[in-house]
Amino acid sequence: MKNINLPMLLLATLVIAMFLAVGVAISYHNIWFVLLFILLGFATMGLGLTIKRKRSGSQ
């Protein structure tokens, strides 16, 4: 059984939390928070993909 990669799991959970926050911001009709959380979600996802690419490329 493989070990759980805890930092990547937490990063993925953070991405999910950002997109959940988009839903909350939509419910409050606040366009600025919607845009902020969408940008943060995609930036965090991009960071995770970059880290994954660097780790798999070095092996």
Buried (B, 14 or more C-beta within 10 A) or exposed (E): EEEEEEEEEEBBEBBEEBBEBBEEBEEEEEEEBBEBBBEBBEEBBEEBEEEEEEEEEEE
